[in-house]
Amino acid sequence: MTPLEVGGYSLVLMVVLIVAGLDIAITLLLLSSIGVWLIRGSLDVTLSLFAQAASDTISSQEFAVVPMFILMGLLVSTADLGKDLFAVAHRLCGRLRGGLGVATVFANAVFAAITGISIASASVFTKVAVPEMLAYGYSPRFATGVVAGSSVLGMLIPPSLLMILYAFLAQQSVGAMFLAGIGPGLVLTAVYSIGIVAMARFTPHRVMRVDSPPPPPPAQGITGLLRTAPIGILIVVVLGGIYGGVFTATDAGAVGAVGALIIALARGKLSASSGWQVAKEAGSITVAVLFLIIAANLYSRMLALSGLPQVLIESIAAAGLGATGFILMYIAVVVALGCIIDSASIMLLVLPLVLPVVAALQIDPVWFGVVTVIAVEIGLLTPPFGLSVLTIKSALGNEGIGVADIFIGSLPFVLMMILVLALLVLFPGIALMFT
């Protein structure tokens, strides 16, 4: 078997094993080890390459950014800040027709700036926003669709776990990736908000009962705004510190984690028991992410040994696709994979193969990272996998809202994401304006 055949078969087997349910990190390590062994014909070389990949990948201090931002997000969730964000957004937008949908988007956008995990946003706002919208006559499909659609902002607006993962895989600055997510995140928030208002105006029966009065804003006044002030301060300190060059992304993660800890303690939401649970969950997620990165690094080295990326580059050059043709083909493949594989798995599967192509075509790797994140996040809303949709269904419990209803409610937001992705391809400056 030639090295090129080894690389090709590994891609096919990877998709099969992942769809069959095998853990993505185990799949990568298994196929990488077998691939290197078949290419080099030596088990010692395989073990040596594995040890080197593990050491080279996570020996840098920069990897401290992973546990810090994860801890920050978990502490923010524990402090119930999502509920306060929604209450204030409700007050500002509640009298608009479809206003609670807009409020959910705004609250999710702010929440995304302090969590970085879409699934956390989906879980929190299912419990906070969906009951409120249903109580005021909103359609169950629309209510859950808004939460599912806006939850993807958690992986786009910094800090973002997927941005961190891409930065390490593509050897880019985490800070640069964070800054590149701001513009597209704001654009997607605006498109969602405009889309919701348009839906409420032109297809009101799909949004809420036509005879339903706009909900009154909650009577919280200045108190509600004051309760969300710590969130604003935390965002300004973390992102402002990175953007202003005061500290690195790793330092910002540590500062954010300490700030979130202070907020949780001050609000009386963190006990010894809950604090231990947060620490264990942060450790568990961190280990899983770092293990994935090690596995992806080893897989990248195996592919390089096989020569498959170079063949792909030559094939694209011979086909005359160019950068634009490659990007369109890449987006189509990633969106299709999103129907059956989770976001991190898609990135770990395709990036080792396409990043050499990106370099050969002189595509900006930071911009490409944002395109990748948006494309894989579409998969959170598409059947049958749709992780955000499944998370919402799980958080709802037995509310009489089926998975199919949530997928249907999410469809307009999938289309809006595709629109933003098209804008990003046409106008790369949207992602690069802050970098």
Number of C-alpha atoms within 10 A of each C-alpha: 7 9 20 18 14 23 25 14 13 22 16 10 13 18 18 13 15 19 13 9 10 12 13 24 20 15 22 26 20 15 22 27 22 16 24 27 17 17 20 14 12 11 14 11 14 22 14 10 18 22 14 14 21 17 12 12 20 16 11 9 8 15 17 17 22 23 23 22 30 26 28 26 27 24 31 23 23 19 21 15 23 25 18 19 25 25 25 25 24 26 21 17 21 21 15 17 23 25 23 31 32 27 25 30 28 25 25 29 24 19 31 28 27 31 28 28 27 27 21 20 30 29 23 22 27 25 16 20 24 25 17 16 22 16 10 16 18 25 20 23 22 27 26 32 27 31 31 35 29 28 32 32 30 29 27 32 29 30 34 29 23 27 29 26 21 27 20 18 20 17 10 16 17 26 23 19 27 26 22 26 31 24 19 27 26 17 16 26 21 15 17 24 22 13 16 24 20 14 18 20 13 10 13 18 14 16 24 23 13 14 9 11 12 16 21 13 17 14 10 12 11 9 10 18 16 13 14 18 11 16 23 12 12 20 19 14 18 26 24 15 17 22 19 10 11 13 17 18 28 21 18 23 25 20 20 25 25 17 22 25 21 16 21 21 15 11 12 10 17 19 11 8 8 13 18 12 13 21 15 13 15 22 15 12 15 21 14 12 20 19 18 22 23 24 26 27 25 27 29 24 16 27 25 18 18 23 16 19 21 16 13 15 19 14 12 16 16 10 10 11 14 12 17 13 12 18 18 13 12 17 18 13 15 24 23 16 21 26 20 20 26 19 27 19 20 21 21 23 22 16 19 22 21 17 18 17 22 18 12 14 16 10 15 12 18 25 21 19 24 26 24 24 22 27 24 27 31 23 27 31 29 22 17 17 17 25 25 28 31 23 19 25 23 13 16 18 9 9 10 10 14 14 20 14 17 26 23 17 26 27 18 19 25 21 12 16 21 17 14 22 20 14 15 21 18 11 11 17 16 21 25 20 13 14 16
